[in-house]
Amino acid sequence: MTFFKPAFLFQLVIFMGMAGLVLAESADNPVIENPSTEVMLYCAEPVAVAPLITIENIQVDQDNEGIKISISNYIKGEDVLEFDKVGSFKYKWDGNTGSLEITGVGTDQAYEEAAKKVYYRNISSNPTGGTRSFSISLRDADYLPFTADSGHFYQYIPKLDVTWKQARDLAANADYYGLKGYLATITSRAENDFIWTKIDGVGWIGASDEATEEKWMWVTGPEAGTHFWQGTYPNGYRVNNMFSFWNNGEPNNVGNIGIGEDYAHINANPGTIPKSWNDLPNAGGGPNSQYYRAQGYVVEYGGMPGDPKLKLSATSYVDVKDSKAPELDYNQMDTFLCGTLTQKFKIAFTNGQPAISLTPLDSRVSVVDGNTYSPTITVSEFGTYPFQLDMIAQSGCEYIDTIHLGVHNQPEAKFKLDETTCEGYNLQLEFEGITVNEATFTWYYNGEEFASETDLMEVEIPLGFKTMDRSVGLKVNEQGCVDSSEKPVSVVPKNSVIVDDPVGCSPHSTQLAATAVESAASYSWDFGDGNSSPEQKPIYSFVNPSDTVRTFDVSLTVLSNTGCRNFEVMDDLVSVYPVPVAAFDPVPEVAVITSPGISFYNNSHAATSSLWDFGDNTSASEEENPVHKYNDIGDFHVRLEVANDFGCSDTLVRIVGIDFDRFFPPNAFSPNAATEEDREFRIYGKGIIEDGYKLMIYNRWGETVFESNSSSVGWDGKMSNGNDAPAGVYTWVFQYIDVKSKKHTQQGNVTLLY
């Protein structure tokens, strides 16, 4: 770091110091100064630490040099320093010590600008209140604002295994721009905390009882010769209540180190009271000691006789308020005012009761009692206007907010009800109030919205056809200002609607009738499915193709002979139940008598019950998918009736068949058999009709040996001449017609045995 005209300043310091005079300021002396003593308020937004700081006659010509801005009573986790970057300077925030370093080559003007653009901010949701003090100094030493009268600077010099006496001598030979150095003396809590926090102050300080055991003296600096502590633990005590900060059990003159512990040292042991002191021998704990090996020493500058009065540091203060910006309570405030051009406005807050001042930002507006919570506002015309609200919280923090107030006309929902012009058909309504601006008119019939439109000042409402108490109403909304009113209706409709049967299964046919006290010019029905009718009493079939109940909104328009119109949509006037669809598949569709079972697969839709008739005079079945066995050959009409939970049904009939399969006659017989049925060869069974029956027996040479035209006559083993046929194998041919008139021919062999 370089000062302008450094040679002159150094010579001046030496000369004036030798003469014992006070150093006078030169116009070219380096200066870091804050002329403002005002304590700035920190409320919620970042505040500049030193907006008026002056930095003069300093030229930084090394990248690692610059200035340091420190929060002297820094609270970790709450306080931070932020900045707007200037030029190519490097910024380094140390969250452990609360210091911001700004380094890099630059002029005093550039550093002054950089310092002015450093801001304090509290990041805690519950800030610790109180004044934060800030020091702005050169980077090579820290300045303690607490010592503003004498201007003390501090440096921590790391030097492993330095003895206390070496540290004392090295410190005494140190110089900080003309200020003499000495091993630090600590005479206050603020100074102790500062050394610990800012400069990693673990090391030797300038206290000793070497001269007189147990008489602890400050032996360096301007406090040299000051007796501040007497005795050892546990009987030691402060002298004249002067500051000291020994750890528990200290000073003890022995401990684990041994005798001769005559020198003070700031603890590094994490098991001790933070920032506390202990006594050690001149060499410290030695290289093998984990926490008491000498690491360095603390040098203090300032307060010595002959020290020049240099302005190398600046101090500023910020009063941290646990203050939050007042929040307007819009749950209690109505910023939309309806009525006249003059309105009283209520102001409320969710937090606190700040002093306020409400100022219009439009020249067409005036405010009376603007510093109260109930100001009166007068505008020249209806509209929305901006206001500035200045607030001073109880903490003294100032805030500004903007409020937009709408002042609008309050309409009156007055209307005329004409029941006579079209008595019994409709009602004529006409707005009779006053609106200033465009408004929305919403007309109501029996509490339900009938029509809504901008500037809809007239409306015709049909009476409908029901017998009931009726009312009409109007709501007027003019730019958010609303009024409404309601009137009863005394007339009754001259038409009514009757439905013969309002509920049924699809398709549901019913008659609808419009009864009238007097004849009408026309009727127009809309059945709610796209179809209509001009008849007074139409009969209509309502169809529901869905699987659920369908209701039909039926409307009717009646036009009187005088041109008056009545109309109503009758919601859910007719309800039509769904109808299930019967469907099934027989497998097989045609079976044979030898395997006469048929499975019926129910494919019906939207059905909850089934009833089967298999067409053969057997019992009906309620199974969903039955299997039925037939006993006879033929065609059978199978009927499936399905129903749903509404009682609606559908029926499907399909034909299934049982066919003749074939005969399996015996392949041998004997006229001498013990049982009668085994003494002849005869083919018979169900499903054969006598007409067309023909059984023929051939011998091995193809000669006919027997022929029968009846199922009751079989071959007994005799030939046509009456003699017994020889034993052996014979061929038979069987021709017949079944009960379904189908012709069949079978042949096979039979063995004649004796």
GUKESE-831801 format. One line per 8 residues: number of its first residue (from 1); their letters; for each residue y, z, x of C-alpha. Coordinates in steps of 0.02 Angstrom, whole numbers, plus 50000, padded with zeros to 5 digits. Last residue first. Layout:
// residues N
NUM	A	Y Z X | ... $
This chain:
// residues 754
754	YLLTVNGQ	43941 48375 46185 | 44105 48315 46260 | 44226 48177 46216 | 44368 48162 46342 | 44542 48111 46284 | 44659 47989 46364 | 44840 47946 46329 | 44960 47845 46224 $
746	QTHKKSKV	45126 47874 46140 | 45231 47764 46027 | 45389 47824 45937 | 45501 47759 45798 | 45660 47853 45753 | 45689 47889 45571 | 45776 48060 45607 | 45621 48141 45528 $
738	DIYQFVWT	45512 48061 45659 | 45418 47894 45642 | 45241 47874 45716 | 45126 47771 45829 | 44987 47852 45929 | 44873 47760 46049 | 44714 47844 46112 | 44602 47798 46258 $
730	YVGAPADN	44427 47868 46272 | 44337 47959 46415 | 44154 47999 46399 | 44017 48062 46284 | 43936 47928 46178 | 44003 47906 46003 | 43898 47987 45871 | 43840 47865 45739 $
722	GNSMKGDW	43932 47837 45576 | 43949 47649 45596 | 44138 47668 45630 | 44099 47783 45776 | 44091 47970 45758 | 44177 48091 45880 | 44269 48191 45743 | 44429 48088 45754 $
714	GVSSSNSE	44573 48166 45650 | 44635 48152 45471 | 44779 48265 45414 | 44910 48172 45514 | 44872 48020 45409 | 44849 47836 45449 | 44689 47855 45553 | 44589 47733 45662 $
706	FVTEGWRN	44427 47757 45762 | 44310 47659 45880 | 44426 47515 45919 | 44355 47415 46062 | 44453 47409 46223 | 44299 47407 46335 | 44323 47588 46387 | 44326 47644 46209 $
698	YIMLKYGD	44480 47641 46100 | 44547 47771 45977 | 44691 47730 45856 | 44819 47847 45771 | 44946 47775 45648 | 45084 47866 45552 | 45215 47744 45483 | 45247 47842 45324 $
690	EIIGKGYI	45175 48013 45348 | 45336 48086 45420 | 45332 48176 45586 | 45460 48311 45630 | 45343 48456 45640 | 45167 48428 45710 | 45008 48323 45708 | 44888 48236 45825 $
682	RFERDEET	44700 48258 45788 | 44545 48256 45902 | 44401 48348 45816 | 44284 48496 45842 | 44416 48606 45930 | 44501 48656 45768 | 44334 48718 45698 | 44297 48841 45834 $
674	AANPSFAN	44126 48850 45918 | 44137 48672 45981 | 43993 48554 45938 | 44107 48407 45894 | 44180 48430 46067 | 44362 48402 46121 | 44459 48348 46274 | 44639 48304 46329 $
666	PPFFRDFD	44720 48409 46193 | 44876 48333 46114 | 45048 48348 46199 | 45166 48265 46076 | 45339 48203 46121 | 45522 48267 46112 | 45587 48254 45935 | 45777 48275 45937 $
658	IGVIRVLT	45891 48423 45898 | 46069 48364 45869 | 46246 48434 45876 | 46389 48388 45762 | 46564 48460 45785 | 46677 48554 45664 | 46845 48632 45717 | 46945 48763 45623 $
650	DSCGFDNA	47117 48842 45651 | 47189 49012 45607 | 47349 49114 45586 | 47325 49299 45552 | 47467 49351 45669 | 47344 49424 45794 | 47264 49254 45820 | 47122 49162 45730 $
642	VELRVHFD	46978 49046 45773 | 46854 48957 45657 | 46713 48862 45740 | 46597 48753 45632 | 46436 48673 45695 | 46372 48531 45585 | 46186 48507 45626 | 46087 48348 45656 $
634	GIDNYKHV	45897 48359 45647 | 45738 48435 45718 | 45706 48613 45668 | 45704 48788 45742 | 45873 48786 45829 | 45918 48909 45969 | 46101 48963 45985 | 46198 49019 46140 $
626	PNEEESAS	46365 49102 46104 | 46532 49089 46200 | 46660 49201 46114 | 46536 49295 46010 | 46580 49319 45826 | 46418 49238 45763 | 46366 49177 45590 | 46189 49207 45528 $
618	TNDGFDWL	46070 49061 45508 | 46089 48926 45376 | 46066 48787 45505 | 46248 48732 45524 | 46290 48841 45677 | 46431 48936 45591 | 46537 49024 45726 | 46682 49146 45704 $
610	SSTAAHSN	46809 49176 45844 | 46948 49303 45877 | 47104 49317 45988 | 47156 49135 45993 | 47297 49059 46097 | 47195 48905 46143 | 47012 48872 46105 | 46895 48815 46242 $
602	NYFSIGPS	46741 48909 46179 | 46585 48851 46269 | 46433 48835 46153 | 46263 48839 46237 | 46122 48746 46147 | 45937 48803 46142 | 45808 48684 46065 | 45693 48662 46215 $
594	TIVAVEPV	45535 48585 46138 | 45637 48524 45993 | 45746 48420 46106 | 45932 48449 46134 | 46084 48343 46091 | 46261 48403 46136 | 46190 48494 46285 | 46296 48594 46309 $
586	PDFAAVPV	46409 48608 46157 | 46598 48603 46197 | 46729 48701 46101 | 46906 48688 46035 | 47006 48780 45902 | 47194 48778 45926 | 47286 48939 45884 | 47436 48937 45767 $
578	PYVSVLDD	47602 49012 45818 | 47698 49116 45692 | 47854 49050 45609 | 48004 49161 45573 | 48143 49098 45460 | 48321 49168 45449 | 48323 49218 45632 | 48513 49202 45641 $
570	MVEFNRCG	48601 49139 45487 | 48736 49023 45552 | 48873 49027 45423 | 48994 48906 45341 | 49115 48900 45196 | 49238 48757 45175 | 49375 48732 45049 | 49404 48551 44993 $
562	TNSLVTLS	49447 48585 44811 | 49272 48539 44748 | 49202 48663 44872 | 49116 48616 45034 | 48964 48719 45082 | 48900 48721 45261 | 48733 48804 45295 | 48656 48859 45458 $
554	VDFTRVTD	48477 48907 45497 | 48435 48999 45657 | 48247 48977 45669 | 48132 49107 45741 | 47982 49064 45847 | 47836 49182 45872 | 47739 49145 46029 | 47612 49015 46085 $
546	SPNVFSYI	47725 48865 46055 | 47712 48718 45935 | 47808 48807 45795 | 47842 48692 45648 | 47954 48732 45499 | 47915 48635 45340 | 48063 48617 45225 | 48093 48628 45039 $
538	PKQEPSSN	48277 48598 45003 | 48378 48687 44870 | 48558 48623 44874 | 48505 48462 44956 | 48602 48384 45101 | 48463 48415 45228 | 48451 48437 45414 | 48335 48419 45562 $
530	GDGFDWSY	48373 48458 45745 | 48267 48615 45752 | 48390 48744 45685 | 48366 48700 45503 | 48541 48631 45480 | 48585 48625 45295 | 48734 48532 45222 | 48790 48559 45044 $
522	SAASEVAT	48921 48459 44951 | 49055 48461 44815 | 49011 48633 44750 | 48977 48698 44576 | 49030 48876 44541 | 48949 49045 44565 | 48831 48964 44687 | 48652 48989 44745 $
514	AALQTSHP	48603 48898 44903 | 48414 48889 44904 | 48286 48877 45042 | 48108 48831 44998 | 47963 48859 45115 | 47837 48762 45216 | 47768 48843 45372 | 47681 48728 45495 $
506	SCGVPDDV	47651 48847 45579 | 47605 49015 45507 | 47724 49108 45393 | 47880 49212 45370 | 48041 49182 45270 | 47952 49147 45104 | 48066 49101 44960 | 48226 49099 45061 $
498	IVSNKPVV	48387 49139 44967 | 48564 49099 45024 | 48725 49155 44939 | 48883 49065 44883 | 49043 49127 44804 | 49079 49239 44954 | 49163 49408 44927 | 49348 49451 44935 $
490	SVPKESSD	49417 49618 44997 | 49423 49593 45186 | 49474 49742 45293 | 49606 49724 45432 | 49597 49753 45620 | 49722 49768 45761 | 49730 49737 45948 | 49852 49750 46093 $
482	VCGQENVK	49833 49699 46275 | 49943 49679 46428 | 49842 49583 46557 | 49955 49430 46567 | 49974 49431 46378 | 49807 49479 46299 | 49813 49479 46108 | 49665 49551 46012 $
474	LGVSRDMT	49646 49508 45828 | 49535 49574 45689 | 49442 49530 45530 | 49336 49643 45420 | 49192 49626 45298 | 49084 49744 45195 | 48922 49656 45152 | 48837 49531 45037 $
466	KFGLPIEV	48790 49385 45147 | 48842 49202 45125 | 48973 49164 45257 | 49157 49204 45236 | 49218 49059 45343 | 49358 49105 45465 | 49511 48992 45481 | 49622 49023 45632 $
458	EMLDTESA	49806 49022 45679 | 49896 49083 45836 | 49774 49016 45967 | 49900 49029 46111 | 49762 49022 46242 | 49590 49027 46162 | 49462 49145 46089 | 49363 49120 45929 $
450	FEEGNYYW	49244 49223 45821 | 49211 49376 45927 | 49106 49500 45830 | 49174 49657 45746 | 49150 49588 45571 | 49251 49434 45615 | 49358 49440 45771 | 49499 49331 45837 $
442	TFTAENVT	49541 49326 46023 | 49715 49263 46067 | 49753 49234 46251 | 49936 49240 46299 | 50064 49128 46386 | 50226 49222 46411 | 50351 49309 46298 | 50240 49349 46149 $
434	IGEFELQL	50298 49401 45975 | 50196 49452 45823 | 50153 49358 45662 | 49986 49279 45707 | 49904 49184 45561 | 49734 49211 45478 | 49663 49105 45333 | 49497 49170 45263 $
426	NYGECTTE	49355 49062 45197 | 49249 49017 45046 | 49262 49151 44911 | 49448 49125 44891 | 49510 48971 44980 | 49696 49000 44961 | 49672 49180 44905 | 49614 49281 45056 $
418	DLKFKAEP	49766 49251 45170 | 49774 49380 45312 | 49938 49386 45410 | 49938 49445 45591 | 50016 49577 45703 | 49937 49604 45875 | 50093 49671 45963 | 50126 49608 46140 $
410	QNHVGLHI	50178 49722 46284 | 50282 49616 46403 | 50241 49629 46586 | 50290 49724 46743 | 50165 49699 46884 | 50185 49809 47035 | 50131 49761 47210 | 50128 49906 47331 $
402	TDIYECGS	50150 49892 47518 | 50111 50031 47641 | 50203 50111 47785 | 50157 50265 47884 | 50247 50400 47981 | 50159 50547 48062 | 50250 50712 48043 | 50088 50809 48019 $
394	QAIMDLQF	50135 50838 47837 | 50130 50650 47816 | 50287 50543 47813 | 50271 50394 47698 | 50372 50234 47675 | 50317 50131 47524 | 50378 49952 47524 | 50381 49865 47356 $
386	PYTGFESV	50321 49693 47301 | 50351 49619 47126 | 50241 49547 46989 | 50320 49469 46834 | 50431 49502 46684 | 50615 49471 46707 | 50765 49563 46779 | 50662 49710 46839 $
378	TITPSYTN	50695 49897 46822 | 50584 50028 46905 | 50588 50215 46877 | 50511 50326 47012 | 50381 50460 46972 | 50313 50525 47139 | 50489 50551 47201 | 50588 50469 47342 $
370	GDVVSVRS	50622 50313 47237 | 50711 50413 47104 | 50786 50253 47031 | 50725 50083 47090 | 50807 49914 47064 | 50725 49743 47062 | 50798 49568 47067 | 50832 49582 47254 $
362	DLPTLSIA	50646 49587 47290 | 50569 49700 47424 | 50598 49855 47321 | 50601 50022 47414 | 50493 50175 47377 | 50523 50326 47488 | 50391 50455 47516 | 50360 50631 47583 $
354	PQGNTFAI	50173 50649 47600 | 50063 50748 47478 | 49889 50752 47550 | 49736 50642 47530 | 49687 50539 47377 | 49868 50496 47342 | 49970 50472 47183 | 50123 50371 47130 $
346	KFKQTLTG	50168 50356 46945 | 50284 50219 46885 | 50417 50231 46751 | 50459 50063 46674 | 50614 49961 46635 | 50588 49779 46585 | 50494 49836 46429 | 50310 49866 46396 $
338	CLFTDMQN	50156 49845 46505 | 50144 49906 46684 | 50005 49849 46799 | 50010 49958 46954 | 49934 50103 46859 | 49902 50245 46979 | 49775 50382 46950 | 49620 50283 46998 $
330	YDLEPAKS	49730 50187 47119 | 49742 50340 47229 | 49850 50281 47374 | 49783 50332 47542 | 49894 50430 47659 | 49858 50377 47839 | 49749 50503 47925 | 49813 50641 48035 $
322	DKVDVYST	49725 50755 48155 | 49882 50747 48258 | 49879 50719 48444 | 50047 50758 48523 | 50070 50637 48667 | 50153 50686 48829 | 50218 50594 48980 | 50228 50631 49165 $
314	ASLKLKPD	50277 50521 49310 | 50226 50525 49492 | 50294 50471 49659 | 50469 50535 49634 | 50492 50614 49804 | 50583 50777 49833 | 50538 50796 50016 | 50431 50945 50071 $
306	GPMGGYEV	50530 51057 50188 | 50448 51216 50129 | 50280 51180 50047 | 50267 51159 49859 | 50172 50996 49864 | 50008 50926 49925 | 49833 50993 49893 | 49675 50944 49987 $
298	VYGQARYY	49505 50983 49913 | 49353 50991 50029 | 49188 50904 50065 | 49001 50911 50036 | 48952 51077 50118 | 48769 51117 50078 | 48768 51242 49936 | 48671 51145 49803 $
290	QSNPGGGA	48505 51095 49881 | 48520 51195 50042 | 48423 51121 50187 | 48576 51046 50273 | 48668 51213 50282 | 48726 51331 50147 | 48907 51327 50198 | 48956 51319 50380 $
282	NPLDNWSK	49094 51450 50366 | 48987 51566 50262 | 48990 51549 50072 | 49079 51633 49926 | 49064 51564 49749 | 49182 51478 49628 | 49171 51418 49446 | 49206 51243 49374 $
274	PITGPNAN	49051 51250 49262 | 48966 51421 49261 | 48818 51405 49375 | 48650 51320 49346 | 48722 51149 49384 | 48751 51207 49565 | 48902 51112 49634 | 49012 51265 49641 $
266	IHAYDEGI	49191 51268 49707 | 49194 51355 49876 | 49281 51510 49942 | 49254 51577 50119 | 49196 51744 50187 | 49007 51741 50161 | 48970 51837 50321 | 48800 51904 50276 $
258	GINGVNNP	48653 51803 50215 | 48634 51639 50123 | 48520 51692 49982 | 48649 51808 49909 | 48755 51899 50037 | 48944 51917 50024 | 48930 51945 49836 | 49079 51853 49766 $
250	EGNNWFSF	49008 51818 49641 | 48873 51883 49525 | 48929 51770 49381 | 49036 51631 49452 | 49208 51672 49515 | 49361 51602 49428 | 49519 51680 49491 | 49694 51694 49419 $
242	MNNVRYGN	49807 51841 49457 | 49791 51997 49350 | 49891 52097 49476 | 49736 52093 49586 | 49582 52035 49493 | 49427 52143 49505 | 49267 52167 49605 | 49141 52301 49558 $
234	PYTGQWFH	48987 52195 49519 | 49007 52094 49627 | 49121 52109 49774 | 49290 52187 49801 | 49473 52141 49778 | 49546 51978 49717 | 49720 51894 49720 | 49800 51948 49883 $
226	TGAEPGTV	49931 51814 49924 | 49954 51787 50112 | 49964 51596 50097 | 50022 51545 49922 | 50137 51406 49991 | 49986 51324 50071 | 49837 51410 50150 | 49768 51587 50163 $
218	WMWKEETA	49747 51635 49982 | 49674 51807 50002 | 49515 51896 49952 | 49503 52074 50012 | 49316 52110 50009 | 49309 52114 50199 | 49479 52108 50281 | 49528 51957 50388 $
210	EDSAGIWG	49378 51851 50334 | 49413 51877 50149 | 49450 51692 50119 | 49531 51571 49995 | 49592 51393 50033 | 49465 51286 49939 | 49304 51207 50003 | 49199 51088 49901 $
202	VGDIKTWI	49152 51015 49731 | 49311 50942 49659 | 49251 50779 49584 | 49433 50729 49584 | 49491 50730 49406 | 49385 50853 49311 | 49359 50994 49435 | 49533 50985 49508 $
194	FDNEARST	49613 50974 49336 | 49511 51118 49265 | 49561 51231 49410 | 49745 51183 49397 | 49747 51214 49209 | 49657 51381 49231 | 49790 51437 49352 | 49818 51488 49534 $
186	ITALYGKL	49707 51372 49632 | 49750 51350 49816 | 49695 51186 49894 | 49668 51170 50081 | 49837 51111 50142 | 49936 50950 50153 | 50118 50923 50194 | 50217 50802 50083 $
178	GYYDANAA	50302 50663 50181 | 50215 50519 50095 | 50055 50619 50080 | 50016 50702 50245 | 49856 50781 50308 | 49856 50891 50462 | 49840 51052 50362 | 49694 50976 50266 $
170	LDRAQKWT	49601 50937 50425 | 49631 51113 50489 | 49569 51199 50331 | 49420 51079 50318 | 49369 51118 50495 | 49384 51303 50457 | 49277 51286 50300 | 49146 51188 50395 $
162	VDLKPIYQ	49112 51003 50359 | 48928 50974 50327 | 48957 50809 50235 | 49137 50753 50218 | 49204 50698 50048 | 49393 50721 50039 | 49455 50763 49865 | 49640 50731 49847 $
154	YFHGSDAT	49771 50823 49748 | 49957 50803 49714 | 50082 50938 49668 | 50260 50903 49610 | 50360 51065 49624 | 50435 51075 49450 | 50305 50959 49371 | 50159 51071 49421 $
146	FPLYDADR	50072 51060 49251 | 50089 50870 49266 | 49952 50873 49400 | 49958 50716 49507 | 49802 50634 49575 | 49799 50549 49743 | 49763 50377 49819 | 49790 50280 49656 $
138	LSISFSRT	49979 50305 49652 | 50039 50407 49506 | 50053 50410 49317 | 50008 50578 49243 | 49972 50607 49060 | 49979 50765 48955 | 49888 50777 48788 | 49968 50892 48661 $
130	GGTPNSSI	49863 50968 48524 | 49736 50920 48393 | 49552 50894 48425 | 49512 50735 48330 | 49387 50734 48186 | 49323 50556 48174 | 49340 50550 48362 | 49400 50391 48448 $
122	NRYYVKKA	49572 50454 48497 | 49685 50318 48569 | 49811 50317 48709 | 49892 50155 48763 | 49929 50069 48928 | 50050 49923 48914 | 50198 50013 48994 | 50093 50043 49150 $
114	AEEYAQDT	50056 49856 49166 | 50240 49811 49150 | 50287 49937 49284 | 50147 49871 49393 | 50215 49695 49378 | 50394 49752 49414 | 50335 49853 49565 | 50255 49697 49635 $
106	GVGTIELS	50071 49654 49640 | 49908 49644 49737 | 49769 49726 49639 | 49724 49889 49555 | 49746 49978 49389 | 49644 50138 49379 | 49620 50227 49213 | 49571 50410 49217 $
98	GTNGDWKY	49485 50523 49092 | 49370 50600 49221 | 49200 50559 49149 | 49253 50406 49048 | 49321 50320 49201 | 49418 50165 49146 | 49436 50028 49278 | 49565 49890 49261 $
90	KFSGVKDF	49588 49746 49382 | 49757 49661 49393 | 49762 49471 49381 | 49915 49462 49269 | 49937 49602 49144 | 49796 49658 49030 | 49843 49747 48870 | 49773 49920 48889 $
82	ELVDEGKI	49665 50058 48818 | 49652 50239 48872 | 49521 50347 48787 | 49515 50524 48721 | 49379 50589 48606 | 49208 50589 48690 | 49275 50680 48841 | 49429 50784 48810 $
74	YNSISIKI	49557 50754 48949 | 49683 50889 48989 | 49767 50787 49126 | 49741 50617 49047 | 49757 50507 49199 | 49850 50346 49241 | 49811 50284 49416 | 49909 50156 49516 $
66	GENDQDVQ	49867 50020 49641 | 49756 49992 49791 | 49588 49903 49806 | 49661 49727 49806 | 49785 49766 49947 | 49969 49716 49955 | 50045 49837 49832 | 50236 49831 49843 $
58	INEITILP	50331 49983 49786 | 50520 49997 49781 | 50529 50039 49596 | 50417 50093 49452 | 50508 50153 49296 | 50417 50215 49140 | 50499 50191 48970 | 50342 50148 48867 $
50	AVAVPEAC	50239 50285 48950 | 50077 50319 48855 | 50097 50183 48723 | 50021 50241 48558 | 49858 50181 48481 | 49851 50199 48290 | 49798 50350 48191 | 49932 50481 48216 $
42	YLMVETSP	49981 50505 48396 | 50155 50574 48404 | 50260 50555 48560 | 50330 50706 48651 | 50502 50654 48712 | 50542 50693 48893 | 50589 50513 48932 | 50648 50466 49107 $
34	NEIVPNDA	50471 50427 49165 | 50472 50403 49353 | 50373 50318 49490 | 50500 50285 49627 | 50487 50224 49808 | 50650 50262 49901 | 50769 50116 49921 | 50919 50195 49837 $
26	SEALVLGA	50894 50344 49951 | 50861 50515 49879 | 50919 50665 49977 | 50792 50771 50068 | 50841 50950 50062 | 50896 51017 50233 | 50797 51112 50364 | 50866 51003 50503 $
18	MGMFIVLQ	50691 50963 50561 | 50645 50910 50383 | 50800 50801 50368 | 50758 50708 50526 | 50575 50689 50490 | 50601 50632 50311 | 50739 50512 50359 | 50635 50435 50495 $
10	FLFAPKFF	50493 50405 50374 | 50611 50333 50242 | 50695 50214 50364 | 50529 50149 50427 | 50462 50121 50251 | 50597 49995 50200 | 50504 49935 50043 | 50344 50030 50023 $
2	TM	50173 49958 50066 | 50000 50000 50000 $
